[in-house]
Amino acid sequence: MIMNEVYLEIVELDNGEIVLRPVNADDEEPLAVLKISEATKEYLQDKYFELAKHMFTAGIDFVYSDDFIGDDIFETHDDVDRVSKIIH
């Protein structure tokens, strides 16, 4: 999959979610959504937005790395159950 060149922005919405979206795409569904708990925001104080930026950057770096196999990312697999992934 090759994406056209798009400029992205990270924005905190009024509901507290932090989203990654194309610039000027206010009405479109964001590419990614991150919700940081109030307890974590309180602990990190003003640094929680920096955390979000690093998390989104790591995701983007992964997608454009050699470790990402994304040719079939948009294929539908009806026989695969959708389950939450837990990383320990």
N, C-alpha and C positions, 0 to 999 in steps of 0.2 A: 504494500500500500504506500503510495507516495502522496503526501499532502501538499497542497499549494502553500506558498509562503504566507503565513498568517502571523500577525502580531497579537500576542496574548497579554492579558492583564489579570492580576490577582486582586479581587475586590471583596471587602467584607460587606455583606448585605445587612439590611435592617434587622433581619431575624437572627443575626449572629453567625450565620454560615459564611464561610470563606470559599469563594468560587474561583475557578480558573476558566476563563472564557476569552473568545476573540474580542479585541478592542471594538467598542461601539456595538456590542451584541446584547444590549440590555434586555431585550424581550425574548432572546433565544435561550434554550436549555444550555446550562454551562457544560463544559467538557468534564469537569470534576468538581465535587463538592466536599468540603471538609468542615466538620463540626467539632470544635474544641470545647470541652466542658467548661462550665463557669469556674469550677474548682481549679482546673488547669490554668485558665486565664488569670485567675487571682494569684496563683503560685508564680506564674511567669511574668506577671505584671505587663509591661509594655512589650515584652519579647515574644508574646504568643503569635503575633503576626509574622515575625521573623521565622518562627518554627514552621508556620504554614508555607512561607516562601521556600524554605529548604525542602519541605516535603514535596511540594509540587515540582520543584527543580529536579529532585531525585527521580521522580516519576517520568518526567520528560527525558532526562538523561537515559533512563532505562529503555524507554521506547525507541530511542535512536541509537542504542548500543547494539553490539553484535550478539548480546545475550537474549535479545527480544526476537521471538519468532512470531510475527504478526500477519503473515500472509492470509491466514484464514480467520482473522479476528472478528470479522463481521458475518461469518457463517453461522447458521442456526443448527444446533445439535439437539433434536427433540428427545433423544434417548438419554441425555445427560441431566441428572437432577441438579438443580441450582441449590447449592449449600454455601453457608458462610465459611470463609477460610479463616482459620485461627493460626497466628504465628506466635510461637513461644520463644 
